[in-house]
Amino acid sequence: MWHRPDMLSPVTGGRSGAFELLLRYDGEDQTDAPFGGRGTFAMLGANWYLIDRAGFKLNVVRYSAVSRGEIVF
């Protein structure tokens, strides 16, 4: 079961909190869907956790359509 992480250096104790950097790349193929196609996702993120229950998160996502499917009715 998921639970909140235990903060070892919270800012309330005069420390810097916890930092997390994220990088993700993913591709999709939905050419069998009515409006399908192919595409790629790239995500870059940075999180700063102040205490166990609070923090700041910044995530940037870029989606690129490699090929677009035709509209089929």
Distance bins in CASP14 RR format, pairs under 12 A and 6 or more apart:
PFRMAT RR
TARGET T0000
AUTHOR 0000-0000-0000
RMODE 2
METHOD distances of the structure
MODEL  1
3 52 0 0 0 0 0 1 0 0 0 0 0
4 18 0 0 0 0 0 1 0 0 0 0 0
4 49 0 0 0 0 1 0 0 0 0 0 0
4 51 0 0 0 0 0 1 0 0 0 0 0
4 52 1 0 1 0 0 0 0 0 0 0 0
4 53 1 0 0 1 0 0 0 0 0 0 0
4 54 0 0 0 0 0 1 0 0 0 0 0
4 55 0 0 0 0 0 1 0 0 0 0 0
5 17 0 0 0 0 0 1 0 0 0 0 0
5 18 1 0 0 1 0 0 0 0 0 0 0
5 20 0 0 0 0 1 0 0 0 0 0 0
5 47 0 0 0 0 0 1 0 0 0 0 0
5 49 1 0 0 1 0 0 0 0 0 0 0
5 51 0 0 0 0 0 1 0 0 0 0 0
5 52 1 0 0 1 0 0 0 0 0 0 0
5 53 0 0 0 0 0 1 0 0 0 0 0
5 55 0 0 0 0 0 1 0 0 0 0 0
6 18 0 0 0 0 0 1 0 0 0 0 0
6 49 0 0 0 0 0 1 0 0 0 0 0
6 51 0 0 0 0 0 1 0 0 0 0 0
6 52 1 0 0 1 0 0 0 0 0 0 0
6 53 0 0 0 0 0 1 0 0 0 0 0
7 13 0 0 0 0 1 0 0 0 0 0 0
7 14 0 0 0 0 0 1 0 0 0 0 0
7 15 0 0 0 0 1 0 0 0 0 0 0
7 16 0 0 0 0 0 1 0 0 0 0 0
7 17 1 0 0 1 0 0 0 0 0 0 0
7 18 1 0 0 1 0 0 0 0 0 0 0
7 19 0 0 0 0 0 1 0 0 0 0 0
7 48 0 0 0 0 0 1 0 0 0 0 0
7 49 1 0 0 1 0 0 0 0 0 0 0
7 50 0 0 0 0 1 0 0 0 0 0 0
7 51 1 0 1 0 0 0 0 0 0 0 0
7 52 1 0 1 0 0 0 0 0 0 0 0
7 53 0 0 0 0 1 0 0 0 0 0 0
7 54 0 0 0 0 1 0 0 0 0 0 0
7 55 0 0 0 0 0 1 0 0 0 0 0
8 15 0 0 0 0 1 0 0 0 0 0 0
8 16 0 0 0 0 0 1 0 0 0 0 0
8 17 0 0 0 0 1 0 0 0 0 0 0
8 18 1 0 0 1 0 0 0 0 0 0 0
8 49 0 0 0 0 0 1 0 0 0 0 0
8 51 0 0 0 0 0 1 0 0 0 0 0
8 52 0 0 0 0 0 1 0 0 0 0 0
9 15 1 1 0 0 0 0 0 0 0 0 0
9 16 1 0 0 1 0 0 0 0 0 0 0
9 17 1 0 1 0 0 0 0 0 0 0 0
9 18 1 0 0 1 0 0 0 0 0 0 0
9 19 0 0 0 0 0 1 0 0 0 0 0
9 48 0 0 0 0 0 1 0 0 0 0 0
9 49 0 0 0 0 1 0 0 0 0 0 0
9 50 0 0 0 0 0 1 0 0 0 0 0
9 51 0 0 0 0 0 1 0 0 0 0 0
9 52 0 0 0 0 0 1 0 0 0 0 0
10 16 0 0 0 0 1 0 0 0 0 0 0
10 17 1 0 1 0 0 0 0 0 0 0 0
10 18 0 0 0 0 1 0 0 0 0 0 0
10 48 0 0 0 0 0 1 0 0 0 0 0
10 49 0 0 0 0 1 0 0 0 0 0 0
10 50 1 0 0 1 0 0 0 0 0 0 0
10 51 1 0 1 0 0 0 0 0 0 0 0
10 52 1 0 0 1 0 0 0 0 0 0 0
10 53 0 0 0 0 1 0 0 0 0 0 0
10 54 0 0 0 0 1 0 0 0 0 0 0
10 55 0 0 0 0 0 1 0 0 0 0 0
11 17 1 0 1 0 0 0 0 0 0 0 0
11 18 0 0 0 0 1 0 0 0 0 0 0
11 19 0 0 0 0 0 1 0 0 0 0 0
11 48 0 0 0 0 1 0 0 0 0 0 0
11 49 0 0 0 0 1 0 0 0 0 0 0
11 50 1 0 1 0 0 0 0 0 0 0 0
11 51 1 0 0 1 0 0 0 0 0 0 0
11 52 0 0 0 0 0 1 0 0 0 0 0
11 54 0 0 0 0 1 0 0 0 0 0 0
11 55 0 0 0 0 1 0 0 0 0 0 0
11 56 0 0 0 0 0 1 0 0 0 0 0
12 49 0 0 0 0 0 1 0 0 0 0 0
12 50 1 0 0 1 0 0 0 0 0 0 0
12 51 1 0 1 0 0 0 0 0 0 0 0
12 52 0 0 0 0 1 0 0 0 0 0 0
12 53 0 0 0 0 0 1 0 0 0 0 0
12 54 0 0 0 0 1 0 0 0 0 0 0
13 50 0 0 0 0 0 1 0 0 0 0 0
13 51 0 0 0 0 1 0 0 0 0 0 0
14 50 0 0 0 0 0 1 0 0 0 0 0
14 51 0 0 0 0 0 1 0 0 0 0 0
15 49 0 0 0 0 0 1 0 0 0 0 0
15 50 0 0 0 0 1 0 0 0 0 0 0
15 51 0 0 0 0 0 1 0 0 0 0 0
16 48 0 0 0 0 1 0 0 0 0 0 0
16 49 0 0 0 0 0 1 0 0 0 0 0
16 50 0 0 0 0 1 0 0 0 0 0 0
16 51 0 0 0 0 0 1 0 0 0 0 0
17 47 0 0 0 0 0 1 0 0 0 0 0
17 48 1 0 0 1 0 0 0 0 0 0 0
17 49 1 0 1 0 0 0 0 0 0 0 0
17 50 1 0 0 1 0 0 0 0 0 0 0
17 51 1 0 0 1 0 0 0 0 0 0 0
17 52 0 0 0 0 0 1 0 0 0 0 0
17 54 0 0 0 0 0 1 0 0 0 0 0
17 55 0 0 0 0 1 0 0 0 0 0 0
17 56 0 0 0 0 0 1 0 0 0 0 0
18 46 0 0 0 0 0 1 0 0 0 0 0
18 47 0 0 0 0 1 0 0 0 0 0 0
18 48 1 0 0 1 0 0 0 0 0 0 0
18 49 1 0 1 0 0 0 0 0 0 0 0
18 50 0 0 0 0 1 0 0 0 0 0 0
18 51 0 0 0 0 1 0 0 0 0 0 0
18 52 0 0 0 0 1 0 0 0 0 0 0
18 54 0 0 0 0 0 1 0 0 0 0 0
18 55 0 0 0 0 1 0 0 0 0 0 0
18 56 0 0 0 0 0 1 0 0 0 0 0
19 45 0 0 0 0 0 1 0 0 0 0 0
19 46 1 0 0 1 0 0 0 0 0 0 0
19 47 1 0 0 1 0 0 0 0 0 0 0
19 48 1 0 1 0 0 0 0 0 0 0 0
19 49 1 0 0 1 0 0 0 0 0 0 0
19 50 0 0 0 0 0 1 0 0 0 0 0
19 55 0 0 0 0 0 1 0 0 0 0 0
19 56 0 0 0 0 0 1 0 0 0 0 0
19 57 0 0 0 0 0 1 0 0 0 0 0
19 58 0 0 0 0 0 1 0 0 0 0 0
20 45 0 0 0 0 1 0 0 0 0 0 0
20 46 1 0 0 1 0 0 0 0 0 0 0
20 47 1 0 1 0 0 0 0 0 0 0 0
20 48 1 0 0 1 0 0 0 0 0 0 0
20 49 1 0 0 1 0 0 0 0 0 0 0
20 55 0 0 0 0 0 1 0 0 0 0 0
20 56 0 0 0 0 0 1 0 0 0 0 0
20 57 0 0 0 0 1 0 0 0 0 0 0
20 58 0 0 0 0 0 1 0 0 0 0 0
20 59 0 0 0 0 0 1 0 0 0 0 0
21 43 0 0 0 0 0 1 0 0 0 0 0
21 44 0 0 0 0 1 0 0 0 0 0 0
21 45 1 0 0 1 0 0 0 0 0 0 0
21 46 1 0 1 0 0 0 0 0 0 0 0
21 47 1 0 0 1 0 0 0 0 0 0 0
21 48 0 0 0 0 0 1 0 0 0 0 0
21 57 0 0 0 0 0 1 0 0 0 0 0
21 58 0 0 0 0 0 1 0 0 0 0 0
21 59 0 0 0 0 0 1 0 0 0 0 0
22 42 0 0 0 0 0 1 0 0 0 0 0
22 43 1 0 0 1 0 0 0 0 0 0 0
22 44 1 0 0 1 0 0 0 0 0 0 0
22 45 1 0 1 0 0 0 0 0 0 0 0
22 46 1 0 0 1 0 0 0 0 0 0 0
22 47 1 0 0 1 0 0 0 0 0 0 0
22 57 0 0 0 0 1 0 0 0 0 0 0
22 58 0 0 0 0 1 0 0 0 0 0 0
22 59 1 0 0 1 0 0 0 0 0 0 0
22 60 0 0 0 0 1 0 0 0 0 0 0
22 61 0 0 0 0 0 1 0 0 0 0 0
23 41 0 0 0 0 0 1 0 0 0 0 0
23 42 0 0 0 0 1 0 0 0 0 0 0
23 43 1 0 0 1 0 0 0 0 0 0 0
23 44 1 0 1 0 0 0 0 0 0 0 0
23 45 1 0 0 1 0 0 0 0 0 0 0
23 46 0 0 0 0 0 1 0 0 0 0 0
23 59 0 0 0 0 0 1 0 0 0 0 0
23 60 0 0 0 0 0 1 0 0 0 0 0
23 61 0 0 0 0 0 1 0 0 0 0 0
24 40 0 0 0 0 0 1 0 0 0 0 0
24 41 1 0 0 1 0 0 0 0 0 0 0
24 42 1 0 0 1 0 0 0 0 0 0 0
24 43 1 0 1 0 0 0 0 0 0 0 0
24 44 0 0 0 0 1 0 0 0 0 0 0
24 45 0 0 0 0 1 0 0 0 0 0 0
24 59 0 0 0 0 1 0 0 0 0 0 0
24 60 0 0 0 0 0 1 0 0 0 0 0
24 61 0 0 0 0 1 0 0 0 0 0 0
24 62 0 0 0 0 0 1 0 0 0 0 0
25 39 0 0 0 0 0 1 0 0 0 0 0
25 40 1 0 0 1 0 0 0 0 0 0 0
25 41 1 0 0 1 0 0 0 0 0 0 0
25 42 1 0 1 0 0 0 0 0 0 0 0
25 43 1 0 0 1 0 0 0 0 0 0 0
25 44 0 0 0 0 1 0 0 0 0 0 0
25 61 0 0 0 0 0 1 0 0 0 0 0
25 62 0 0 0 0 0 1 0 0 0 0 0
25 63 0 0 0 0 0 1 0 0 0 0 0
25 64 0 0 0 0 0 1 0 0 0 0 0
26 38 0 0 0 0 0 1 0 0 0 0 0
26 39 0 0 0 0 1 0 0 0 0 0 0
26 40 1 0 0 1 0 0 0 0 0 0 0
26 41 1 0 1 0 0 0 0 0 0 0 0
26 42 0 0 0 0 1 0 0 0 0 0 0
26 43 0 0 0 0 1 0 0 0 0 0 0
26 61 0 0 0 0 0 1 0 0 0 0 0
26 62 0 0 0 0 0 1 0 0 0 0 0
26 63 0 0 0 0 1 0 0 0 0 0 0
26 64 0 0 0 0 0 1 0 0 0 0 0
27 37 0 0 0 0 0 1 0 0 0 0 0
27 38 1 0 0 1 0 0 0 0 0 0 0
27 39 1 0 1 0 0 0 0 0 0 0 0
27 40 1 0 1 0 0 0 0 0 0 0 0
27 41 1 0 0 1 0 0 0 0 0 0 0
27 42 0 0 0 0 1 0 0 0 0 0 0
27 43 0 0 0 0 0 1 0 0 0 0 0
27 63 0 0 0 0 1 0 0 0 0 0 0
27 64 0 0 0 0 1 0 0 0 0 0 0
27 65 0 0 0 0 0 1 0 0 0 0 0
27 66 0 0 0 0 1 0 0 0 0 0 0
28 36 0 0 0 0 1 0 0 0 0 0 0
28 37 0 0 0 0 1 0 0 0 0 0 0
28 38 1 0 0 1 0 0 0 0 0 0 0
28 39 1 0 1 0 0 0 0 0 0 0 0
28 40 1 0 0 1 0 0 0 0 0 0 0
28 41 1 0 0 1 0 0 0 0 0 0 0
28 63 0 0 0 0 1 0 0 0 0 0 0
28 64 0 0 0 0 0 1 0 0 0 0 0
28 65 0 0 0 0 0 1 0 0 0 0 0
28 66 0 0 0 0 1 0 0 0 0 0 0
28 67 0 0 0 0 0 1 0 0 0 0 0
29 36 0 0 0 0 1 0 0 0 0 0 0
29 37 1 0 0 1 0 0 0 0 0 0 0
29 38 1 0 1 0 0 0 0 0 0 0 0
29 39 1 0 0 1 0 0 0 0 0 0 0
29 40 0 0 0 0 0 1 0 0 0 0 0
29 66 0 0 0 0 1 0 0 0 0 0 0
29 67 0 0 0 0 1 0 0 0 0 0 0
29 69 0 0 0 0 0 1 0 0 0 0 0
30 36 1 0 1 0 0 0 0 0 0 0 0
30 37 1 0 1 0 0 0 0 0 0 0 0
30 38 1 0 0 1 0 0 0 0 0 0 0
30 39 0 0 0 0 1 0 0 0 0 0 0
30 65 0 0 0 0 0 1 0 0 0 0 0
30 66 0 0 0 0 0 1 0 0 0 0 0
30 67 0 0 0 0 0 1 0 0 0 0 0
30 68 0 0 0 0 0 1 0 0 0 0 0
30 69 0 0 0 0 1 0 0 0 0 0 0
31 37 1 0 1 0 0 0 0 0 0 0 0
31 38 1 0 0 1 0 0 0 0 0 0 0
31 39 0 0 0 0 0 1 0 0 0 0 0
31 65 0 0 0 0 0 1 0 0 0 0 0
31 66 0 0 0 0 0 1 0 0 0 0 0
31 67 1 0 0 1 0 0 0 0 0 0 0
31 68 0 0 0 0 1 0 0 0 0 0 0
31 69 1 0 0 1 0 0 0 0 0 0 0
31 70 0 0 0 0 1 0 0 0 0 0 0
31 72 0 0 0 0 0 1 0 0 0 0 0
32 38 0 0 0 0 0 1 0 0 0 0 0
32 69 0 0 0 0 0 1 0 0 0 0 0
32 72 0 0 0 0 0 1 0 0 0 0 0
33 68 0 0 0 0 0 1 0 0 0 0 0
33 69 0 0 0 0 1 0 0 0 0 0 0
33 70 0 0 0 0 0 1 0 0 0 0 0
33 71 0 0 0 0 0 1 0 0 0 0 0
33 72 0 0 0 0 1 0 0 0 0 0 0
34 69 0 0 0 0 1 0 0 0 0 0 0
34 70 0 0 0 0 1 0 0 0 0 0 0
34 71 1 0 0 1 0 0 0 0 0 0 0
34 72 1 0 1 0 0 0 0 0 0 0 0
34 73 0 0 0 0 1 0 0 0 0 0 0
35 65 0 0 0 0 0 1 0 0 0 0 0
35 68 0 0 0 0 1 0 0 0 0 0 0
35 69 1 0 0 1 0 0 0 0 0 0 0
35 70 0 0 0 0 1 0 0 0 0 0 0
35 71 1 0 0 1 0 0 0 0 0 0 0
35 72 0 0 0 0 1 0 0 0 0 0 0
35 73 0 0 0 0 0 1 0 0 0 0 0
36 65 0 0 0 0 1 0 0 0 0 0 0
36 66 0 0 0 0 0 1 0 0 0 0 0
36 67 0 0 0 0 1 0 0 0 0 0 0
36 68 1 0 0 1 0 0 0 0 0 0 0
36 69 1 0 1 0 0 0 0 0 0 0 0
36 70 0 0 0 0 1 0 0 0 0 0 0
36 71 0 0 0 0 1 0 0 0 0 0 0
36 72 0 0 0 0 1 0 0 0 0 0 0
37 63 0 0 0 0 0 1 0 0 0 0 0
37 64 0 0 0 0 0 1 0 0 0 0 0
37 65 1 0 0 1 0 0 0 0 0 0 0
37 66 1 0 0 1 0 0 0 0 0 0 0
37 67 1 0 1 0 0 0 0 0 0 0 0
37 68 1 0 1 0 0 0 0 0 0 0 0
37 69 1 0 1 0 0 0 0 0 0 0 0
37 70 0 0 0 0 1 0 0 0 0 0 0
37 71 0 0 0 0 0 1 0 0 0 0 0
37 72 0 0 0 0 0 1 0 0 0 0 0
38 63 0 0 0 0 0 1 0 0 0 0 0
38 64 0 0 0 0 1 0 0 0 0 0 0
38 65 1 0 0 1 0 0 0 0 0 0 0
38 66 1 0 1 0 0 0 0 0 0 0 0
38 67 1 0 1 0 0 0 0 0 0 0 0
38 68 0 0 0 0 1 0 0 0 0 0 0
38 69 0 0 0 0 1 0 0 0 0 0 0
39 62 0 0 0 0 0 1 0 0 0 0 0
39 63 1 0 0 1 0 0 0 0 0 0 0
39 64 1 0 0 1 0 0 0 0 0 0 0
39 65 1 0 1 0 0 0 0 0 0 0 0
39 66 1 0 1 0 0 0 0 0 0 0 0
39 67 1 0 0 1 0 0 0 0 0 0 0
39 68 0 0 0 0 1 0 0 0 0 0 0
39 69 0 0 0 0 0 1 0 0 0 0 0
40 61 0 0 0 0 0 1 0 0 0 0 0
40 62 0 0 0 0 1 0 0 0 0 0 0
40 63 1 0 0 1 0 0 0 0 0 0 0
40 64 1 0 1 0 0 0 0 0 0 0 0
40 65 0 0 0 0 1 0 0 0 0 0 0
40 66 1 0 0 1 0 0 0 0 0 0 0
40 67 0 0 0 0 0 1 0 0 0 0 0
41 59 0 0 0 0 0 1 0 0 0 0 0
41 60 0 0 0 0 0 1 0 0 0 0 0
41 61 1 0 0 1 0 0 0 0 0 0 0
41 62 1 0 0 1 0 0 0 0 0 0 0
41 63 1 0 1 0 0 0 0 0 0 0 0
41 64 0 0 0 0 1 0 0 0 0 0 0
41 65 0 0 0 0 0 1 0 0 0 0 0
41 66 0 0 0 0 0 1 0 0 0 0 0
42 59 0 0 0 0 0 1 0 0 0 0 0
42 60 0 0 0 0 1 0 0 0 0 0 0
42 61 1 0 0 1 0 0 0 0 0 0 0
42 62 1 0 1 0 0 0 0 0 0 0 0
42 63 0 0 0 0 1 0 0 0 0 0 0
42 64 1 0 0 1 0 0 0 0 0 0 0
43 57 0 0 0 0 0 1 0 0 0 0 0
43 58 0 0 0 0 0 1 0 0 0 0 0
43 59 1 0 0 1 0 0 0 0 0 0 0
43 60 1 0 0 1 0 0 0 0 0 0 0
43 61 1 0 1 0 0 0 0 0 0 0 0
43 62 1 0 0 1 0 0 0 0 0 0 0
43 63 0 0 0 0 1 0 0 0 0 0 0
44 58 0 0 0 0 1 0 0 0 0 0 0
44 59 1 0 0 1 0 0 0 0 0 0 0
44 60 1 0 1 0 0 0 0 0 0 0 0
44 61 0 0 0 0 1 0 0 0 0 0 0
44 62 0 0 0 0 1 0 0 0 0 0 0
45 56 0 0 0 0 0 1 0 0 0 0 0
45 57 1 0 0 1 0 0 0 0 0 0 0
45 58 1 0 1 0 0 0 0 0 0 0 0
45 59 1 0 1 0 0 0 0 0 0 0 0
45 60 1 0 0 1 0 0 0 0 0 0 0
45 61 0 0 0 0 1 0 0 0 0 0 0
45 62 0 0 0 0 0 1 0 0 0 0 0
46 55 0 0 0 0 0 1 0 0 0 0 0
46 56 0 0 0 0 1 0 0 0 0 0 0
46 57 1 0 0 1 0 0 0 0 0 0 0
46 58 1 0 1 0 0 0 0 0 0 0 0
46 59 0 0 0 0 1 0 0 0 0 0 0
46 60 0 0 0 0 1 0 0 0 0 0 0
47 54 0 0 0 0 0 1 0 0 0 0 0
47 55 1 0 0 1 0 0 0 0 0 0 0
47 56 1 0 0 1 0 0 0 0 0 0 0
47 57 1 0 1 0 0 0 0 0 0 0 0
47 58 1 0 0 1 0 0 0 0 0 0 0
47 59 0 0 0 0 1 0 0 0 0 0 0
48 54 0 0 0 0 1 0 0 0 0 0 0
48 55 1 0 1 0 0 0 0 0 0 0 0
48 56 1 0 1 0 0 0 0 0 0 0 0
48 57 1 0 0 1 0 0 0 0 0 0 0
48 58 0 0 0 0 1 0 0 0 0 0 0
49 55 1 0 1 0 0 0 0 0 0 0 0
49 56 0 0 0 0 1 0 0 0 0 0 0
49 57 0 0 0 0 1 0 0 0 0 0 0
50 56 1 0 0 1 0 0 0 0 0 0 0
50 57 0 0 0 0 0 1 0 0 0 0 0
END
